[in-house]
Amino acid sequence: MFEFDGGTIDMDLGERAFIRAVDELDDAHIDVGLFEGEPDHPDSEYNVVQIGAVHEFGTKPDTVPKIQERSYLRSTADEQREVYVKKMNRLAERIQKKKGKVSAISLMQAVGEKMASDVRRKITKLKEPDISDATKARKGSTNPLIDTGHLRASIRSLIVVGKSEKKTPRGG
């Protein structure tokens, strides 16, 4: 666009779109994990958020059965923090290069899905602390966090802009 007022030409070289894209990010963040409203776990009286919290933080020492902490969310965030910071910086650079012609929210959704995928991968690979022989026999598996796969499949990301949520598709 350009405006001519008799002596000055104002040409927009994409700055306005860039400013809109940056403004779109101003009040946005990525949440990754388990969210209320997920279907109940098929083999439990507890929902997947409750089950996930017990595994992430463990139970109190006097709780029966005692379940040890098996962090999959916090540990992934800690291990991948630098990767995510670099991805977010590249996101900002891409928005700048495209002069705002690319949706900041869609780029954030891609970063959020990468984060959720990393958490699902962590659940698959986690081996410690080990589970009891009785639990192994009951489950038929040695993976502490995978029984039916419901917990892993329920991990997703949300892009929160102000008070609205943009859900990413489920991973597997």
FENVEN-V621618 format. One record per residue. N is the residue number from 1. PHI is phi in degrees with one decimal (* if undefined). BURIAL is 1 if it has 16 or more other ideal C-beta (glycine too) atoms within 10 Angstrom, else 0. D_FIRST is the distance of its C-alpha to the first C-alpha in Angstrom with 1 decimal. Layout:
BEGIN
n=N phi=PHI burial=BURIAL d_first=D_FIRST
n=N phi=PHI burial=BURIAL d_first=D_FIRST
END
This chain:
BEGIN
n=1 phi=* burial=0 d_first=0.0
n=2 phi=-144.6 burial=0 d_first=3.7
n=3 phi=-122.1 burial=0 d_first=6.9
n=4 phi=-123.5 burial=0 d_first=10.2
n=5 phi=-111.5 burial=0 d_first=13.3
n=6 phi=103.8 burial=0 d_first=15.8
n=7 phi=-154.0 burial=0 d_first=16.0
n=8 phi=-121.9 burial=0 d_first=13.2
n=9 phi=-111.6 burial=0 d_first=9.8
n=10 phi=-106.5 burial=0 d_first=7.8
n=11 phi=-103.7 burial=0 d_first=5.8
n=12 phi=-85.5 burial=0 d_first=5.5
n=13 phi=-97.7 burial=0 d_first=8.1
n=14 phi=105.9 burial=0 d_first=9.2
n=15 phi=-63.8 burial=0 d_first=11.0
n=16 phi=-64.3 burial=0 d_first=10.3
n=17 phi=-64.6 burial=1 d_first=11.6
n=18 phi=-62.8 burial=1 d_first=14.3
n=19 phi=-62.8 burial=0 d_first=15.4
n=20 phi=-61.4 burial=0 d_first=15.7
n=21 phi=-64.3 burial=1 d_first=17.8
n=22 phi=-67.3 burial=0 d_first=19.9
n=23 phi=-61.0 burial=0 d_first=20.5
n=24 phi=-60.7 burial=1 d_first=21.6
n=25 phi=-83.9 burial=1 d_first=24.3
n=26 phi=-53.3 burial=0 d_first=25.3
n=27 phi=-118.3 burial=0 d_first=28.1
n=28 phi=-118.0 burial=1 d_first=28.8
n=29 phi=-151.0 burial=0 d_first=31.8
n=30 phi=-108.6 burial=1 d_first=33.8
n=31 phi=-109.0 burial=0 d_first=37.3
n=32 phi=-130.3 burial=1 d_first=39.6
n=33 phi=150.8 burial=1 d_first=43.1
n=34 phi=-110.4 burial=1 d_first=45.0
n=35 phi=-127.6 burial=1 d_first=43.8
n=36 phi=-54.4 burial=0 d_first=45.8
n=37 phi=96.0 burial=0 d_first=45.9
n=38 phi=-68.4 burial=1 d_first=46.8
n=39 phi=-61.6 burial=0 d_first=49.8
n=40 phi=-60.9 burial=0 d_first=53.1
n=41 phi=-64.2 burial=1 d_first=54.7
n=42 phi=-64.8 burial=0 d_first=56.9
n=43 phi=-115.1 burial=0 d_first=60.1
n=44 phi=-147.5 burial=0 d_first=60.0
n=45 phi=-81.8 burial=0 d_first=60.3
n=46 phi=-103.1 burial=0 d_first=57.4
n=47 phi=-83.4 burial=1 d_first=53.7
n=48 phi=-65.3 burial=1 d_first=51.6
n=49 phi=-65.9 burial=1 d_first=50.2
n=50 phi=-63.8 burial=0 d_first=53.7
n=51 phi=-63.7 burial=1 d_first=54.9
n=52 phi=-61.5 burial=1 d_first=51.9
n=53 phi=-65.4 burial=1 d_first=52.6
n=54 phi=-62.0 burial=0 d_first=56.3
n=55 phi=-71.4 burial=1 d_first=55.6
n=56 phi=-64.3 burial=1 d_first=52.9
n=57 phi=-110.7 burial=0 d_first=55.1
n=58 phi=77.1 burial=1 d_first=58.6
n=59 phi=-109.7 burial=0 d_first=61.2
n=60 phi=-64.8 burial=0 d_first=63.4
n=61 phi=-56.2 burial=0 d_first=66.6
n=62 phi=-91.2 burial=0 d_first=68.9
n=63 phi=-80.8 burial=0 d_first=66.9
n=64 phi=-118.5 burial=0 d_first=68.6
n=65 phi=-78.2 burial=0 d_first=67.4
n=66 phi=-77.9 burial=0 d_first=66.0
n=67 phi=-116.5 burial=1 d_first=62.6
n=68 phi=-75.2 burial=0 d_first=61.4
n=69 phi=-63.9 burial=0 d_first=57.8
n=70 phi=-134.7 burial=1 d_first=55.8
n=71 phi=-64.4 burial=0 d_first=52.3
n=72 phi=-120.8 burial=1 d_first=49.6
n=73 phi=-85.4 burial=1 d_first=46.6
n=74 phi=-62.6 burial=0 d_first=47.1
n=75 phi=-67.0 burial=0 d_first=48.6
n=76 phi=-65.3 burial=1 d_first=45.6
n=77 phi=-60.5 burial=1 d_first=43.2
n=78 phi=-64.6 burial=0 d_first=45.4
n=79 phi=-68.8 burial=0 d_first=45.8
n=80 phi=-105.9 burial=1 d_first=42.2
n=81 phi=-49.8 burial=0 d_first=40.6
n=82 phi=-63.0 burial=0 d_first=39.4
n=83 phi=-61.7 burial=0 d_first=38.0
n=84 phi=-68.2 burial=1 d_first=36.0
n=85 phi=-62.6 burial=0 d_first=34.7
n=86 phi=-62.7 burial=0 d_first=33.6
n=87 phi=-62.8 burial=1 d_first=31.9
n=88 phi=-67.5 burial=0 d_first=30.0
n=89 phi=-65.3 burial=0 d_first=29.0
n=90 phi=-64.7 burial=0 d_first=27.8
n=91 phi=-59.8 burial=1 d_first=25.8
n=92 phi=-63.0 burial=0 d_first=24.0
n=93 phi=-64.1 burial=0 d_first=23.5
n=94 phi=-65.4 burial=0 d_first=22.2
n=95 phi=-62.0 burial=1 d_first=19.6
n=96 phi=-65.2 burial=0 d_first=18.5
n=97 phi=-64.1 burial=0 d_first=18.5
n=98 phi=-84.6 burial=0 d_first=16.5
n=99 phi=52.7 burial=1 d_first=14.0
n=100 phi=80.5 burial=1 d_first=14.9
n=101 phi=-81.8 burial=0 d_first=14.5
n=102 phi=-119.0 burial=0 d_first=18.3
n=103 phi=-72.1 burial=0 d_first=20.1
n=104 phi=-61.7 burial=1 d_first=22.1
n=105 phi=-66.8 burial=0 d_first=24.7
n=106 phi=-65.2 burial=0 d_first=25.3
n=107 phi=-67.4 burial=1 d_first=25.9
n=108 phi=-63.2 burial=1 d_first=28.2
n=109 phi=-62.5 burial=1 d_first=30.0
n=110 phi=-65.1 burial=0 d_first=30.7
n=111 phi=-65.9 burial=1 d_first=32.2
n=112 phi=-60.9 burial=1 d_first=34.1
n=113 phi=-67.2 burial=1 d_first=35.6
n=114 phi=-61.4 burial=1 d_first=36.7
n=115 phi=-63.5 burial=1 d_first=38.4
n=116 phi=-62.9 burial=1 d_first=40.1
n=117 phi=-61.9 burial=1 d_first=41.2
n=118 phi=-63.2 burial=1 d_first=42.7
n=119 phi=-66.3 burial=1 d_first=44.7
n=120 phi=-60.6 burial=1 d_first=46.0
n=121 phi=-62.5 burial=0 d_first=47.0
n=122 phi=-62.4 burial=1 d_first=48.8
n=123 phi=-60.0 burial=1 d_first=50.7
n=124 phi=-66.0 burial=0 d_first=51.8
n=125 phi=-88.4 burial=0 d_first=53.0
n=126 phi=-62.2 burial=1 d_first=54.6
n=127 phi=-125.0 burial=0 d_first=58.4
n=128 phi=-128.6 burial=0 d_first=59.6
n=129 phi=-69.0 burial=0 d_first=61.3
n=130 phi=-63.1 burial=0 d_first=63.4
n=131 phi=-99.9 burial=1 d_first=64.5
n=132 phi=-68.4 burial=0 d_first=68.2
n=133 phi=-59.9 burial=0 d_first=70.2
n=134 phi=-64.0 burial=0 d_first=70.6
n=135 phi=-67.2 burial=0 d_first=66.9
n=136 phi=-59.7 burial=0 d_first=66.5
n=137 phi=-65.1 burial=0 d_first=69.2
n=138 phi=-64.9 burial=0 d_first=67.7
n=139 phi=-81.7 burial=0 d_first=64.2
n=140 phi=75.4 burial=0 d_first=65.2
n=141 phi=-149.7 burial=0 d_first=62.6
n=142 phi=-102.4 burial=0 d_first=62.5
n=143 phi=-76.2 burial=1 d_first=58.9
n=144 phi=-65.3 burial=1 d_first=59.1
n=145 phi=-107.3 burial=1 d_first=55.8
n=146 phi=-117.3 burial=0 d_first=55.9
n=147 phi=-120.4 burial=1 d_first=58.2
n=148 phi=-98.6 burial=0 d_first=56.4
n=149 phi=91.7 burial=0 d_first=52.9
n=150 phi=-63.6 burial=1 d_first=51.6
n=151 phi=-60.5 burial=1 d_first=50.6
n=152 phi=-60.7 burial=1 d_first=48.7
n=153 phi=-67.7 burial=0 d_first=46.9
n=154 phi=-87.6 burial=1 d_first=45.9
n=155 phi=-72.3 burial=1 d_first=43.9
n=156 phi=-151.9 burial=1 d_first=40.2
n=157 phi=-119.9 burial=1 d_first=37.1
n=158 phi=-127.6 burial=1 d_first=35.1
n=159 phi=-97.1 burial=1 d_first=31.7
n=160 phi=-106.2 burial=1 d_first=32.0
n=161 phi=-117.8 burial=1 d_first=28.9
n=162 phi=62.9 burial=0 d_first=30.3
n=163 phi=-111.7 burial=0 d_first=33.0
n=164 phi=-102.4 burial=0 d_first=31.8
n=165 phi=-115.9 burial=0 d_first=32.9
n=166 phi=-117.6 burial=1 d_first=31.4
n=167 phi=-83.1 burial=0 d_first=34.4
n=168 phi=-94.5 burial=1 d_first=34.5
n=169 phi=-62.4 burial=0 d_first=36.8
n=170 phi=-69.5 burial=0 d_first=40.4
n=171 phi=-98.9 burial=1 d_first=41.7
n=172 phi=-126.4 burial=0 d_first=45.2
END
